[in-house]
Amino acid sequence: MVSPYGEVPVKLPAGDAVLYPSNMLHRVEPITRGVRVGAFSWIQSMIRDEQQRLMIHRLDQLRREMVRDQARAGYIETVGNTYNNLLRMWVED
């Protein structure tokens, strides 16, 4: 795959899958043994804007880290409420 940071090789065990944005260039190398079976699907985020998705993802990561690090409950609640309010604002019907 070609990411904004250059080409990223991906080699996974048999049966695994790769998800990537539809605008990301990719190629498939020839197989050297066995049989390749492909499945193709498309998914759509409930939040269309890429920057909004990134912000909501980072906020969720922060909340999870705060829980892991046993931050004060009030802080975790504030971050969680902000996350949920942004979801309600940005989710498309």
RONU-80817 format. One line per field, with one value per residue: chain; x, y, z of N, C-alpha, C in turn; residue number from 1; residue in three letters. Coordinates in steps of 0.2 Angstrom, whole numbers. Each point is the difference from the previous one (the first is absolute). Layout:
BEGIN
chaine	c(A;...)
n_x	c(X;...)
n_y	c(Y;...)
n_z	c(Z;...)
ca_x	c(X;...)
ca_y	c(Y;...)
ca_z	c(Z;...)
c_x	c(X;...)
c_y	c(Y;...)
c_z	c(Z;...)
num	c(NUM;...)
residu	c(ALA;...)
This chain:
BEGIN
chaine	c(A;A;A;A;A;A;A;A;A;A;A;A;A;A;A;A;A;A;A;A;A;A;A;A;A;A;A;A;A;A;A;A;A;A;A;A;A;A;A;A;A;A;A;A;A;A;A;A;A;A;A;A;A;A;A;A;A;A;A;A;A;A;A;A;A;A;A;A;A;A;A;A;A;A;A;A;A;A;A;A;A;A;A;A;A;A;A;A;A;A;A;A;A)
n_x	c(4;-2;3;-3;3;-3;3;-6;5;-4;2;-5;-1;0;-5;6;-2;0;-1;-2;1;-6;2;2;5;-1;4;0;4;4;-4;4;-5;-4;-6;0;-4;-4;-1;-5;1;-5;3;-5;4;-3;6;-3;0;6;0;-7;1;5;-3;-6;4;3;-6;-2;5;-1;-6;2;5;-5;-4;4;2;-7;-1;-1;-5;0;7;-1;-4;4;6;-3;-3;6;3;-5;1;6;0;-3;5;5;-3;0;-6)
n_y	c(-6;5;1;5;-5;-2;-5;-4;-5;-4;-4;-3;-3;-6;2;4;6;4;5;4;7;2;5;-6;1;-6;-5;-5;-2;-3;-5;-3;-1;-5;2;6;2;4;4;4;5;3;4;2;5;0;1;4;6;0;7;0;-5;4;5;-4;-3;6;3;-5;1;7;-1;-4;4;4;-4;-2;6;-1;3;6;-3;6;-1;-6;2;5;-4;-5;5;3;-6;-1;6;-1;-6;2;4;-5;-4;-3;3)
n_z	c(0;-3;5;4;3;-6;-3;1;1;-2;4;-1;6;-2;-3;0;2;-5;4;-6;1;-3;3;4;-3;-4;1;-4;4;-5;0;5;4;-1;3;-4;5;-4;5;-3;4;1;4;4;2;6;0;-5;4;-4;0;-1;-4;-2;1;-3;-4;-1;0;-3;-4;1;-2;-5;-2;1;-3;-5;-1;0;-5;2;3;3;-1;2;5;1;0;4;3;0;0;4;3;-1;3;4;0;-1;3;-6;-2)
ca_x	c(-4;3;-3;3;7;4;-2;0;-1;-5;-1;-4;-1;-6;-7;-1;-2;2;-5;4;-5;0;5;7;3;3;1;0;6;-2;1;5;-3;-7;-5;-3;-7;-1;-7;0;-6;0;-3;0;0;-5;3;3;6;6;3;-4;1;7;-1;-4;5;5;-3;-2;7;1;-5;2;6;-2;-3;6;4;-4;-1;-5;-6;-3;3;-2;-7;0;2;-5;-5;2;0;-7;-3;3;-4;-7;0;3;-3;-5;-6)
ca_y	c(6;7;5;6;0;-4;-6;-4;-7;-4;-8;-2;-7;-2;1;7;5;7;6;6;5;-2;4;-2;-4;-6;-5;-7;-4;-7;-5;-4;-7;0;3;6;1;7;3;7;3;7;3;8;2;4;7;1;4;-4;3;-1;-7;0;3;-4;-5;2;1;-7;-3;3;-2;-7;1;3;-5;-4;3;1;8;2;-2;6;1;-5;2;6;-2;-4;4;4;-4;-2;6;1;-5;2;6;-1;-6;1;-4)
ca_z	c(0;0;5;-1;2;-4;-1;6;-2;4;-1;6;-1;-4;3;3;-5;1;-1;-1;-4;-7;-4;1;-5;3;-5;3;-3;-2;6;-1;1;2;-4;3;0;2;2;-1;3;1;6;0;7;2;0;-7;0;2;6;6;2;3;7;5;1;5;6;2;2;6;6;2;4;6;4;1;5;6;1;4;-3;-3;-6;-5;-2;-5;-7;-3;-1;-6;-5;-2;-3;-7;-5;-1;-4;-6;-3;-5;1)
c_x	c(4;-3;3;7;4;-3;1;-1;-5;1;-3;-1;-7;-6;-1;-2;3;-6;4;-5;0;4;7;2;3;1;0;6;-3;1;5;-2;-7;-4;-3;-7;-1;-7;1;-7;2;-4;0;-1;-6;2;4;7;6;3;-4;1;6;-1;-3;4;5;-3;-2;7;2;-4;2;7;-1;-3;6;4;-3;0;-6;-7;-3;3;-2;-7;-1;2;-5;-6;1;0;-7;-3;2;-3;-7;-1;2;-3;-5;-5;-1)
c_y	c(6;5;7;0;-5;-7;-4;-7;-3;-7;-3;-8;-2;1;7;5;7;4;6;4;-2;5;-1;-4;-6;-5;-7;-4;-7;-5;-5;-7;0;4;6;0;7;1;7;3;8;2;8;2;5;7;1;3;-4;3;-1;-7;-1;3;-4;-6;1;1;-6;-3;3;-3;-7;0;3;-6;-5;3;2;8;1;-1;6;2;-5;1;6;-2;-4;3;4;-5;-2;6;1;-5;2;6;-2;-6;2;-5;-5)
c_z	c(0;5;-1;2;-4;-1;7;-2;6;-1;7;-1;-4;4;3;-6;1;-2;-1;-4;-7;-5;0;-6;3;-6;4;-4;-2;6;-3;1;3;-5;4;-1;3;1;0;3;1;7;-1;7;1;0;-6;0;3;7;6;2;3;7;5;1;6;7;3;3;7;6;2;4;7;5;2;6;7;2;4;-3;-4;-6;-6;-2;-4;-7;-3;-2;-7;-6;-2;-3;-7;-5;-1;-5;-7;-4;-5;1;-6)
num	c(1;2;3;4;5;6;7;8;9;10;11;12;13;14;15;16;17;18;19;20;21;22;23;24;25;26;27;28;29;30;31;32;33;34;35;36;37;38;39;40;41;42;43;44;45;46;47;48;49;50;51;52;53;54;55;56;57;58;59;60;61;62;63;64;65;66;67;68;69;70;71;72;73;74;75;76;77;78;79;80;81;82;83;84;85;86;87;88;89;90;91;92;93)
residu	c(MET;VAL;SER;PRO;TYR;GLY;GLU;VAL;PRO;VAL;LYS;LEU;PRO;ALA;GLY;ASP;ALA;VAL;LEU;TYR;PRO;SER;ASN;MET;LEU;HIS;ARG;VAL;GLU;PRO;ILE;THR;ARG;GLY;VAL;ARG;VAL;GLY;ALA;PHE;SER;TRP;ILE;GLN;SER;MET;ILE;ARG;ASP;GLU;GLN;GLN;ARG;LEU;MET;ILE;HIS;ARG;LEU;ASP;GLN;LEU;ARG;ARG;GLU;MET;VAL;ARG;ASP;GLN;ALA;ARG;ALA;GLY;TYR;ILE;GLU;THR;VAL;GLY;ASN;THR;TYR;ASN;ASN;LEU;LEU;ARG;MET;TRP;VAL;GLU;ASP)
